[in-house]
């Protein structure tokens, strides 16, 4: 070990994705001396590869779909897809051509010191970055996030393939695309490129896409994707991959050979914990997640926020945890981390919003479960909406307490409808109160009444 004298600061933050940047900013604003370390881009996955650029793609693709729905509703429309404006918008408005200068300046303006490099733990409260050594008087916050995971498929390493990071950098929509993985990332990308003219096949190893969602939600999305011409193959795996001229060939376990111009691998995420020195602070070097308490403490003088905590691979979770950690580091009272009403949205069309427990999770927890579901297209607003109105609202009730413990909202603006369901789960609003509320007419959220009626009818 070097005899280099450490530089003393109050807090060192390793990783400046959404959670880490928020921690560093808030602590610096509070007057602490903070060093933030990032080896890639300040802001992390969300602004450069995830949430923002991918939703720009989704928004543009949705506009194309809406234009195609004009026929029979409002006249006639001819749609000519052009991916170039999307690529320009992503490059200029979202990512600054994948340059984080503005983010770095923002961080420094708030008073934090920025260091570019790879932060490695070197014992309790000690962090090395290259030749520099920092000693954190109050502690260290780990927020190293995740990166795209690559499955072990024979031949994959020998062919060019995309991850989500490559897909959002595309200048044109490929003529054809195979997507490995039927989760949120895979399906959002699959539908977006298909609407821009790509011939798309999705391969999912499980028996349904969006396997973390309610089966009813998976069924709705699968039906819509197939109706749009996307070849969705579930219960299938890629057995082998090889180059095929200018294309990529994927051999599946049922003997099929699929070829496409591009291959997108969207099979999960890999935590950024390898090689950061966890053993030097008494933690498992091979850990895939860092378990924390309700104050985001991972150890003495050590906090963790974001994807690496295993609470959810979502930007809003990282922000939420950042606020909990900041309060604890500053010695302030504040509510502990609570994930009962964890909510998220998959931005396919229809959108899939989910909060709290699924029906299966609630039953596994031993609750007295009642459920009710209603189709969006059967509600007044759904009928008015017409084409593009596929969806449902599903409620999961803990009948023993008479409160919602989970809900799903699939449909146009399903993520926005989710807001009232999230509040109901979070605040444990009594079911009797939900039945007697005013629901504006005609709205998508009024479908909640139909779902409540279905729940009561099943009692």
Residue pairs with C-beta under 8 A, 6 or more apart in sequence:
1 122
2 133
4 131
4 133
5 133
6 126
6 133
6 134
6 135
7 35
7 132
7 133
7 134
7 135
8 134
8 135
8 137
9 33
9 34
9 35
9 113
9 134
9 135
9 136
9 137
10 27
10 32
10 33
10 34
10 136
10 137
10 138
11 23
11 24
11 27
11 32
11 33
11 34
11 35
11 136
11 137
11 138
11 139
11 140
11 141
11 329
12 34
12 35
12 37
12 119
12 127
12 134
12 136
12 140
12 141
13 20
13 23
13 24
13 27
13 34
13 35
13 36
13 37
13 112
13 140
13 141
13 143
14 20
14 37
14 119
14 121
14 127
14 140
14 141
14 142
14 143
14 144
14 276
15 37
15 38
15 44
15 119
15 142
15 143
15 144
15 145
15 272
15 306
16 24
16 36
16 37
16 38
16 42
16 43
16 44
16 103
16 107
16 114
16 143
17 43
17 44
17 45
17 46
17 143
17 145
17 306
17 307
17 318
18 43
18 44
18 46
18 306
18 315
18 318
18 319
18 322
19 143
19 145
19 305
19 306
19 318
19 319
19 321
19 322
20 36
20 38
20 44
20 141
20 143
20 144
20 145
20 305
20 306
20 318
20 322
21 36
21 42
21 43
21 44
21 103
21 107
22 318
22 319
22 322
22 323
22 326
23 141
23 143
23 303
23 305
23 322
23 325
23 326
23 329
24 34
24 36
24 107
24 110
24 112
24 141
25 106
25 107
25 110
25 112
26 322
26 323
26 326
27 34
27 112
27 326
27 329
27 330
28 34
28 107
28 110
28 111
28 112
29 110
29 111
30 326
30 330
31 111
32 138
32 329
32 330
33 113
34 111
34 112
34 113
35 112
35 113
35 114
35 115
35 127
35 134
36 42
36 107
36 112
36 113
36 114
36 115
37 115
37 116
37 117
37 118
37 119
37 127
37 129
38 114
38 115
38 116
39 116
39 117
39 118
39 119
41 48
41 98
41 100
41 103
42 100
42 103
42 104
42 107
42 114
43 100
43 103
44 145
45 51
45 145
45 146
45 147
46 52
46 315
47 53
47 94
47 95
47 103
48 94
48 95
48 98
48 100
49 164
49 165
49 168
50 164
50 315
51 315
52 94
52 95
53 90
53 94
53 95
53 168
54 164
54 167
54 168
54 185
54 188
54 189
54 192
54 347
55 347
56 86
56 89
56 90
56 93
56 94
57 86
57 90
57 168
57 188
57 189
57 192
58 188
58 191
58 192
58 347
58 348
58 349
60 85
60 86
60 89
60 192
60 196
61 191
61 192
61 193
61 194
61 195
61 196
61 349
62 195
62 349
64 79
64 81
64 195
64 196
65 195
65 228
65 349
65 388
66 388
67 77
67 79
68 77
68 79
69 386
69 387
69 388
70 76
70 77
71 77
72 387
73 386
73 387
81 173
81 195
81 196
81 197
83 170
83 171
83 172
83 173
83 196
84 171
84 172
86 196
87 170
87 171
87 172
90 168
90 169
91 97
96 102
98 169
104 114
107 114
108 114
115 129
115 132
117 129
117 130
117 132
118 129
118 130
118 276
119 127
119 128
119 129
119 276
120 127
120 128
120 129
120 275
120 276
120 277
121 127
121 140
121 276
121 277
121 278
121 280
121 281
122 128
122 133
122 277
122 280
123 280
123 281
124 280
124 281
124 300
124 301
124 302
125 135
125 136
125 137
125 139
125 140
125 301
126 133
126 134
126 135
126 136
126 280
127 133
127 134
127 136
127 140
128 134
136 301
138 301
138 329
139 301
139 302
139 303
139 329
140 301
140 302
140 303
141 302
141 303
141 304
141 305
141 325
141 329
142 276
142 290
142 298
142 302
142 303
142 304
142 305
142 308
143 304
143 305
143 306
143 308
143 318
143 322
144 271
144 272
144 273
144 276
144 306
144 308
145 271
145 272
145 306
145 307
145 308
146 269
146 270
146 271
146 272
146 307
146 308
146 313
147 269
147 270
147 272
148 163
148 164
148 165
148 265
148 266
148 269
148 270
149 267
149 268
149 269
149 270
150 156
150 157
150 163
150 265
150 267
150 270
151 180
151 238
151 265
151 267
151 268
153 180
153 238
153 239
153 240
153 241
154 239
154 240
154 241
155 240
155 241
155 242
156 238
156 241
156 265
158 241
158 242
158 243
159 241
159 242
159 243
159 248
159 263
160 248
160 263
161 241
161 248
161 262
161 263
161 264
161 265
162 170
162 262
162 263
162 264
162 265
163 264
163 265
163 266
164 185
164 189
164 264
164 266
166 264
167 189
167 193
167 264
173 193
173 196
173 197
173 198
174 193
174 198
174 260
174 261
174 262
175 197
175 198
175 199
175 261
176 198
176 199
176 200
176 247
176 259
176 260
176 261
176 262
177 190
177 193
177 194
177 198
177 199
177 200
177 201
177 260
177 261
177 262
177 263
177 264
178 200
178 201
178 203
178 248
178 250
178 258
178 260
178 262
178 263
178 264
179 186
179 187
179 189
179 190
179 200
179 201
179 202
179 203
179 264
179 266
180 186
180 203
180 238
180 250
180 263
180 264
180 265
180 266
180 267
181 202
181 203
181 204
181 265
181 266
181 267
181 268
182 202
182 203
182 204
182 206
182 208
182 209
182 210
182 211
182 232
182 234
183 209
183 210
183 211
183 212
183 266
183 267
183 268
184 210
184 346
184 347
184 348
185 266
186 202
186 204
186 209
186 264
186 266
186 267
187 202
187 209
187 210
187 221
187 225
187 346
187 348
188 346
188 347
188 348
189 264
189 266
190 200
190 202
190 225
190 230
190 264
191 200
191 225
191 228
191 230
191 348
191 349
193 200
194 200
194 225
194 228
194 229
194 230
195 228
199 229
199 260
200 229
200 230
200 231
201 230
201 231
201 232
201 233
201 258
201 260
202 209
202 225
202 230
202 231
202 232
202 233
203 233
203 236
203 237
203 238
203 250
203 252
203 258
204 211
204 232
204 233
204 234
204 235
204 236
205 235
205 236
205 237
206 234
206 235
207 234
207 235
208 215
208 218
208 219
208 222
208 234
209 218
209 221
209 222
209 225
209 232
209 234
210 217
210 218
210 221
210 346
210 352
211 218
213 346
213 352
213 354
213 358
213 408
214 354
214 358
214 359
214 394
214 408
216 373
216 392
216 394
216 408
216 410
217 352
217 354
217 392
217 394
217 408
217 410
220 350
220 390
220 391
220 392
220 410
221 346
221 348
221 350
221 352
221 410
222 232
222 234
223 390
224 348
224 349
224 350
224 390
225 232
225 348
226 232
233 252
236 252
236 253
236 254
236 256
237 252
237 253
238 250
238 251
238 252
238 253
239 251
239 252
239 253
240 250
240 251
241 248
241 249
241 250
241 251
241 263
242 248
242 249
242 251
243 249
244 259
246 261
247 259
247 260
247 261
248 259
248 260
248 261
248 262
248 263
249 257
249 258
249 259
250 257
250 258
250 259
250 260
250 263
251 257
252 258
269 307
269 313
271 288
271 289
271 307
271 308
272 307
272 308
273 287
273 288
273 289
273 290
273 308
274 285
277 285
278 284
278 285
278 287
278 290
279 285
281 299
281 302
282 299
283 290
283 298
283 299
288 310
289 308
289 309
289 310
290 298
290 304
290 308
290 309
290 310
291 298
291 309
291 310
292 298
292 303
292 304
292 309
292 337
294 324
294 336
294 337
294 338
295 303
295 324
295 325
295 327
295 328
295 336
295 337
296 303
296 304
296 305
296 309
296 321
296 324
296 325
296 328
296 337
297 303
297 328
298 304
303 325
303 328
303 329
305 318
305 321
305 322
305 325
306 317
306 318
306 321
306 322
307 313
307 318
309 321
311 317
311 321
311 337
311 339
311 342
312 339
312 342
312 344
314 344
316 343
316 344
317 342
320 337
321 337
323 334
324 334
324 335
324 336
324 337
327 333
327 334
328 334
340 356
340 405
340 425
340 426
341 355
341 356
341 422
341 425
341 426
342 355
342 356
343 353
343 354
343 355
343 356
343 418
343 422
344 353
344 354
344 355
345 351
345 352
345 353
345 354
345 414
345 415
345 418
346 352
347 415
349 388
349 412
350 376
350 388
350 390
350 391
350 410
350 411
350 412
350 414
351 409
351 410
351 411
351 412
351 413
351 414
351 415
352 408
352 409
352 410
352 414
353 408
353 409
353 410
353 414
353 415
353 416
353 417
353 418
353 421
354 406
354 407
354 408
354 409
354 418
355 406
355 407
355 408
355 418
355 421
355 422
355 425
356 396
356 404
356 405
356 406
356 407
356 425
357 365
357 396
357 405
357 406
358 396
358 406
358 408
359 369
359 371
359 394
359 396
359 406
361 406
362 369
362 396
362 398
362 405
362 406
363 369
367 398
367 399
367 400
367 405
368 398
368 399
368 400
369 396
369 397
369 398
369 399
370 396
370 397
370 399
370 455
370 458
370 459
371 394
371 395
371 396
371 397
371 455
371 458
372 394
372 395
372 397
372 451
372 452
372 453
372 454
372 455
372 456
372 457
372 458
373 392
373 393
373 394
373 395
373 451
373 454
374 392
374 393
374 447
374 450
374 451
374 453
374 454
375 382
375 391
375 392
376 382
376 385
376 389
376 390
376 391
376 392
376 393
376 410
376 411
376 412
376 444
376 447
377 383
377 389
377 390
377 391
378 450
379 442
379 444
379 446
379 447
379 450
380 441
380 442
380 446
381 442
381 443
381 444
381 446
381 447
382 389
382 391
382 411
382 444
382 447
383 389
384 442
385 412
388 412
389 411
389 412
390 410
390 411
391 409
391 410
391 411
391 412
391 414
392 408
392 410
392 411
392 451
393 407
393 408
393 409
393 410
393 411
393 417
393 421
393 447
393 448
393 450
393 451
394 407
394 408
394 451
395 404
395 406
395 407
395 421
395 448
395 451
395 452
395 455
396 404
396 405
396 406
396 407
397 403
397 404
397 405
397 431
397 455
398 404
398 405
399 459
401 428
402 430
402 431
402 432
403 424
403 425
403 428
403 429
403 430
403 431
404 421
404 424
404 425
404 428
404 429
404 431
404 434
405 425
406 425
407 418
407 421
407 424
407 425
409 415
409 417
409 418
409 421
411 417
411 444
411 447
412 444
413 444
414 444
416 444
417 444
417 445
417 447
420 445
420 448
421 448
423 429
424 434
431 452
434 448
434 452
435 449
435 452
439 445
439 446
439 448
439 449
440 446
